[in-house]
Amino acid sequence: YWTHFFVDPSDSFYYRWLLVISIAVLYNIVFIIARSVFLELQSRFFILWLCLDYISDFIYALDIFIQFRTGYLEQGLMVVDPIKLRKNYMKTKTFYIDIASLLPTDLFYFFNRGLNIPYVRFNRLLRARRLFEFFDRTETRTSFTNMFRILHLVLYILIIIHWNACIYFAISAAIGFGSDGWVYGNLTGGNKELSRKYIYSFYWSTLTLTTIGETPQPEKDIEYLFVVVDFLIGVLIFATIVGNVGSMITNMNAARSEFQQRMDGVKQYMEFRKVSKELEERVIKWFDYLWTNKQSLNEEEVLSALPDKLKAEMAIHVHLDTLKRVSIFQDCEPGLLVELVLKLRLQVFSPGDYICRKGDIGREMYIVKRGKLSVVGDDGSTVYATLSEGSVFGEVSILNIAGNKTGNRRTANVRSLGYSDLFCLSKDALWDALTEYPEAKRKLMEAGRQILMKDNLLDEDAMRRAEEKQETMEQRVDRLDSNMDNLQTRFARLLAEFNTTQQKLKQRMTKVEKVLAREEDEISTFSTNHNYSTDTMPPGFGGGSTHGGSERNGGRRRSSKKEDKSEVGPDGIGEGGVYIGECTGGDESSSKT
């Protein structure tokens, strides 16, 4: 069992364990310093302290084992492998701090002054981080966050005052009791009682740190230094108290302040627009109702921080039972119900408000959550029916059923008797959800037809004509879908052919570029060699002007030379396959060529 044991840090077991280790840490924080200073406290209850010390040490050791088996998230998954958990804990600094907090410093009990030296256990205070972790987790779990913040702030202040009181008594003992007016008095009469020693020290510490009372004047340097440090700490404590308490009060009143701002804005608007007193009173009463019934919160804003999955689960938990009361939704698929639950919106109506009037176009259906509604006649006084919690109306009008004799319009006037809370589902939201549930859509339409037939509000001939027209329209849509599929298939094939042809063309262009590059290299090589052979001939060898050749002939020979060059291949072979030598001695050589 122990080889597979691991602790989930988000589980309740881990939180309860933090409570246990926090008690052990708090015990050491409070009593180690007190037992070290007030020696009677240590000697009078020695057996009790010995038992409590080793119980807390056992809890410390067990806490190390728990942390060896505490899981952690890696890529979103909880790691439960014991080897990985052990390595992960040992890589952290907290592991070494936890080991240091459990070093057996109690062995010093057997040296020097015997067993009355509890300050050797000060290393146990290194585990204080577990107390802070417990406070953090409690703050996220509790429903009374502000109250808890105040309580743990008070606890911190009391611990600081307690430690300061113990240090004051220790300094008094070191200087000498009653040696001056600043230290604790002589241990005579009531002053020698343990309770008087601690209570006076705590009183002195409270006055000093809170800076709200007169304390004895210091006389020695160490006394002055201690008082100065106390005053500095007191200033920090006072600033912390004021800041935290102010922040807590602000947070506690944040909802009220926001609500009041909204109401003040509406009041200013009504005053600017010269709204009648009667309407103004109705608006103010409506705001009072919202605040009294804790409905001032905007659900969308409150739930916006949650991921979609948790938001859906929250909505299902709150509204699903309400939606199941609607008869036409009772046989729907669970997925559709979830979709619709997320689209429900809460609306609040004041006394005398009309939710709908006869002849209005039905764009919403309503589910009564709280309050009572009355179905009244056109005169507003005749009451035909009363709707209470769980009642539903307007569900047929949002289905757009063909053949409905009412034309999807309201058939009655519905008025709120008092303040009423209604869930509203719009027609657009319903049809948007039904696009993904064709079978549920068919069932809903059939259920709506049954309701209309029962009330004799369905024109069957008009319904059949609309169905035939709908079928024709559906056939057209199906044909368009089929044509679109064919076009997409042909387009995909043409695109594939175009890509293949383009690839082949790129390959051919690459080959042509390589051939052209090779021919350019060959021509460049030949030109270089031919120019070299001409430039290295002896002077006058070519029948130039130095041998009596005319300038005209020289020019002709040069032209002939250029023409020959254009016909010569890279190996000195002409187009006719005749070898052309290097020497071109005037007209004679030209005739040979």
N, C-alpha and C positions, 0 to 999 in steps of 0.2 A: 504493500500500500504506500509506504513512504517513498518508494522509488518513483511513483507516479504522482506524488502529491505536489501541487503547485497552487499558488494564491493569485487570484485575479485582482489587480489593484482597484478595479471598479466595482468589486463585489462588496456585499455587506459584511462579510467575514473580515475583510481587510480593514474596513472602517471600525468595526468593533475591536479589532486588535490594536488599532491606533489609540483607541480609548484606554485600553489596558496599559500600554506602554507609556501613554501620557500621564497616567496616574503615578506610575513609578518615577517618571522624570520630575513631576511636580513635587513628589515627596522629597526627592533629593535636593531640589532647588530650595525648598522652604526649610528643611530641618538640618541639613548639613551645616549651614552657616550658623543656625541658632544653637545647635549642640556644641559647636566649636567655641562659641562666645559665652553662652550661659552654661557653665560647667555643672551646675546643679541639675539642669535638664538632662545632661548626658549621664550623670552618675545615678540619678534617681530612677530612671527608666532604662537602665542599661540592657536588660534582657529583651525588653520590647524592641529597642533600637537594633539589637543584634539580629533578631528575627526579621524585622522589616528590611534591614539592609540586605540580607541574603535572599529574601524573597524578591526584592527589586533587582538584585544581581541575576537571579535565575530568569526573571522576565527579560533582562537585557540580553542574556545569552540566547534565550528562545527567540528574541527579536532578530538576532543575527541569522538564525536558522530560517526564520520566516522570510527574511530578505534574500537569502540564498535561493528560495523557491518562489519569489515574486515574479510574475510574468511581466513582459514588456512588449510593446508593439514594434514590429519590424515589417515595413512595407504594408502596413495596415492589418497585419495578422498577429495574433497573440502567440508569442514564443513560449513553449511549455517544456522544451527539452532541458533536463536538469543541468547538463554540462554547460549549455549556452547561458542558462540563468546564473550559474555560479561564476562563470567567466565575466559576464556582464557586471555583476555586483562587485567582483574583485578588481575590476578596472577603474572603479570610481573612487573618488577621495573619501566618500562617506564610509567605505569599508574600513579604511585605516583609522578614521575618526571613531568609528564604532568599536574597533579593537582597542584603541587607546582608552576609551571610556570604560572598558571592562578589565583593564589591567589590575592584577591583584595587589593593589596598594595597601590593602588591609593588613598585609604582612608586617607593615611598620607598627602595627598595634603591639607587637612583641618586642619592640625596641624602645629605648629612651624612657618615655613616661607611661608605659603600659597601655591600657585600653582607652584612656581619656583623650585621644587625639583624633576625633572624627574628621578633621580637615584633610586627612590623607585621602579621603574619598571625593575630593573636589573634581577629580577626573570624570566622575559620573555625570557631571553637568554638561559634558560634551555631547550628550544624546538629546540636548534640548530641541534640536531640529525636528524631532518626531512630535513634540508638543505643538510646534508651529504648523506642521503638516496636518495634524488633527484639527486645529482651528480652521485652517483653510478649507478642508473638506467639509467641516460642519457648516461653514458659512455658505457653501454651495448647496448643501442638502436641506438646511432648515428653511421653513416658511417664514420665520421671523428674523430676517437677515439683520435689520437695523438694531433690534433688541440684542441679538447675539454680539454684534460689533461693540455695542456699549458695554456689555458684560465682560468681554475678553479684554477690552481697553481698561476697564476698572481692575481686572485681575493683574494686568501688567503693572499698573500704578501701585497696587498693593504690594506686589513682589519687590518693586524698587524701594518703596518706603520701608519694607521689612528688612531688606539687606542694609539699607542706610542706618536703620535703628541698631542693627547688630554691630555695624562698624563703629558707630558712635559709642556703644557700650564697651567695645574692645579698646578704643582709644582712651576712654575714661579709665579702664582698668590699667592700661599701660602707664598713663600719667599719674594715676593715684586717685582713688575715690575721695571726693571732698577736698582735694588739694586746692581747688579754686572754684569760682562760681559757675564756670562753664561745664565742668565734668559732672558726672553723676555723683550724688551726695554720698556721705559716709554710710557704710553698711550697718546702720543701727536702726532699731525700732522697725517700722514698717518698710524701710528702704531695703532691708536684707531679704525680703520676700521675693521669690522668683517672679511672681505675677507683677509686683510693683516695678521691678527692674525692667521687664519687657514692656509693660504698658507705658512707663515714663519715656523709655527710649523710642518707642513707636510714636508717642505724642510729640517728642522733640523733632523727630524725623519728619513728621507730617507738617509741623509748623515751618520747618526750614525749607522743605522742597516745594511746598505750595506758596510760600512767601506771604502768608496771610496772618502771621502773628509775630509777636516779639519773642526773641530767644535770648538767652544769657550772652553777655558780651565775651568773646574769646579773649584769652590773656596770653597764651603761648603761641609760638610760630606755627606749630603743627595744628593747633586749633583754628588759627586764621586760615591756613591752607585748606583744611577740611571744610570749613564753612564756605569759602569761596567756591570750591568745587561743588558743594551742595547747592549753592545759589545758581550756578550755571546749569546744573542738572534740573533744578527747579524751573528755570526759565524754559528749558526745552520741554519739560513735562507740561507746563502750563500752555505753551504754544501747541503742543500735541493735543491736549485735551480740547482746547478751544477749536482747533482746526477740525478734529475728528467729530466732535459733537455738532459743530456747525454743518459739516458735510452730511452727517446722519439726519439732522433735522431737515436739511434741504431735500435729501432723498425721500424722507418720509412724506414730505409735503409736495413732492414733484407732481404727482398725479393731480392733486387738488389745485396746484398753481396753474398747471396747463389747462385744466377744465375751467378755472376761473377766467383765464385769459380768453378762452374761446367765448365764454358767456359775455364777458365785457365787450368783446368785439361785436357780438350780435346786438348788444344793447346800444352801442354807439351807432351801429348801422340803422337800427330802428329809430333812434332819435334823429339822425340825419335825414331819414326818409319820411319823418313825421307819421310813423305808424300809429294806429289808434291804440288807446289804452287797453281795450279789450284784447286785441291781438297780442299786444306786448305782454299782458299778464299770462296769456296762454303759452307764449314762448318761454317765459320764465318758469312757469309750472312744469313745462316739459323738461327743461334743464334740471330742475329739482328732482323730478322723477328719475332721470338718468343717473344722477349722482346717488340718490337714495338706494337705487337698486343695482349699484355697481355696474352700470352699463355705459359708463363714459369711455371705456376702453375701445379702441378701434381694433377689431380682431385681426384684420389684415396686417396692421402695423405690429401688433404683438407677435404674430406668428411668422412675420417676414424673416426673422433670424433663423428659423428652422429649415432644414433641408426638405425637399419636396416629399420624401417618403414619410418623415415624421409628421409633417404638416398634414398629409393625407390620413395617417393613423389618428391624429388628434381630431380631425374633422369627422372621421368615421365614428370615433368613440362618442363624440358630442351629438352628432346629428343623424346617424344612421337609423336609429330607432324611430326618430321623427319621420324620416322619409318612408319607412316601411309602412306607416299608417295609411299612406295614400293607396287606395285600392288598385289603381292601374299600374302601380309599381311593385305590387306584392310578388308577382311571378317573374320579375326581371332578373337578368343575369347579375351576379355580384359585381362584376367589373363595371357595368353601367351604373349601378347604385353608387359605387365609389366615385365615378365621374360626376354624377349629379350632386353628391354630398359636397364636393369641393366647390360647386357653383351656387350653393345656397347662400343667401344674403339676409341678414337680420334687419328688419324695419320696425320702428316704434311709432305707434299712432296715439294721438291724444284723444281725450273724450270728445265725441262728436265728429271726429274726422271720418270722411267717407273713404273707404279703401277702394271701392269701385262704384260706378253708377250704371244704371240700366242703359244699354245702347253703346257703352264704351267698347272699343276694340280690345279684345283680350290679349294682352302681351305678357302677362305673368299669372302664375298660380300661387296660392298662398296656403301656408300651414300655420295654424294657430298654436303658438308656443305657450303664451300666457295671456290671460284676459278673456273678455267676452265681446262678441260681435252680434249685431242684430241685423236681420234681413228685413228691410222696411219698404213700404210702398213709395210711390212718387210723392205723396204728401209729406213723407218723413215721419208720420206719427203712427201709421199702421205697421204693426210688427208681425211678420209672417213666421219667423223662426229665429232661434238664438243659437249662435255657434260658440262653442267653448273650447277648452284646451284639447288639441288633437284633431279638431275639425279641419277639413280641406275644402277649398272651393277654387273654381277657375281652372281645374286641370284639363277639362275637355277643350276649352277655347284655345289652348296653346298647341293643340295637336293638328290644327288646320285640317279637320276631317271634311272631305268632300261630301256635299249633300246635307250639311248642317243647316237646318232651317233658320237658325239664329245668325248665320253668317259669321260665326266665331266672335260674336259680340256678347257682352254681359247681359244676362237676362234678369238681373235683380240689383237692387241697391244694398250695399253692405256697409254698415256704419259701426264704428267702435263705440262701445258703451262707456268704457273707462280707458285707462292706459292699457294698450295691447301690444304684445310682442309677436310679430309674425315673421316666419321664414318665407322668403320670396324666391321663386325659380322662374327665370325669364324664358320666353319662347326661343330666343336665339341660343341661349345656353343649352336648352334641351335638344334642339335640332343639331347643334354642334356636336353634342355627345352621341347622338343617334347615328351619325355618319359612319361610325366604326362598329355599330351593332345593328345590322339589317334585320336579324331575326327578332331582336327585342323591339325594333321599330314596328315590325309587322304585328307583334303581340299587343303593343300599346295601341295601335290604330284599331285593332279588332276590339280591344276592351273599351275604347272610346265609342266605337259604333254601338256596342251593346248598351252602353249608358244612354246614348241618344235614342236608340230604338225603344228602350224602356220608358223614356219620357216623351215618346212620340215626336221627336225633334229631328228625325232623319228622313230626308227625301231619297228613297232608294233609287228612283230613276236618275236623279241627278248624280247620285253616287256612282251608278254603273257607267254613265256617260263619262264622268271624270276618271273612272278607272280605265275605261277603254282609251281615253285620251292619254292617260298616264302611261298605259302599256305602249301606245304608239310612240310616245316620247322616249320611253325606255328603250324601245327597239332602235330608234334613231341614235340614241346615245351609245347603245351597244355596237351599232354599225360604225359609228365614228371611232369608237375605241378600237374596233378591228382594223379599220383603215389606218389609224395611227400606228398600230402595231406593225402593219405591213410596211408603212413608210419608214418606220424606224429600222426595220430589218434591212430594207433596200439601202437606206442611207448608210447603215453600218457596213454592208457589203461593198458599196462604192468607196467608202472611206478606206477600207482595207485594201482594195485594188489600187487606189490612188497612192497609198503609202508604199505598196510593193513597187509600183512603177517608179515612184520617186526614188526609191532605194536603188533600183537598177540603173536609172539615169545618173545618179551620183557615182556609181561604180564605173560606168562607161566614161564619164567625164574625168574621173581619176586616171583611168588608163590613157586617155588622149593627152592629158597633161604630162604624164610620165614620158610618152613617146616624143612629144614636142620638146620637152626638156632635154632628152637624150640627143635629139637632132641638133638642137642649139649648141650643146656641148661639142659635138663632132665638128660643126661648122666653125666654131670658135677655135678649136684646135688646129684645123687645116689652115685657117687664115693666119694664125700665128706662125706656123711652119713656113708658109709660102712667103710671107713678108721677110722672114729671116733669110731665106735663100736669095732673094733679090737684093737685099741690102749688103750681102757679103761678096758680090761679084767685083773683079778688078776694075779700076777706072777705065773707061773707054771701051770696055768689052762689048757693050751692047750697041756699038755703032753710033756713039754719041757725036757731038760736035767736035771733039778733039781729034777724030779720025776722018774729018772731012764730011761727015754726014750732015745734011741740012736739018735745020730746026723742024721743018715740016715733016721730014721722014722720021725724025725722033719722035715727033708727036704721033705719027701713024703707028710706029712700033709700040708706043705706050698704049694706044687704043687696042692694038691687036693683043697686047699682053693682058689687058683687062678682060677682053672677050674670052681669051683662052682660060683665064682664071675661073670664069663662070662656068666653063665646061669641064673643069678638072675635078675629079673625085678626091676623096681624102687620101688615096694611095698613089696619086700622080697619074691616074689612068683617065683618059678622056672618054667622051661619050662613045666614040667608036672603038674603044678598047685599045688605043695606041698609047704607048708609054711616052710621056713628055719629059724630056730631060731637064736638068737644071740650067744648062747654058742656052741662052736665047740671043744669039749673035746677030742681030739686025734682021734684014730682009731675007737673008739666006736661011736663017733658022726659022723664020716665019713660014717660008715656003716648004720647009721640011714638015712643019706641023700641019 
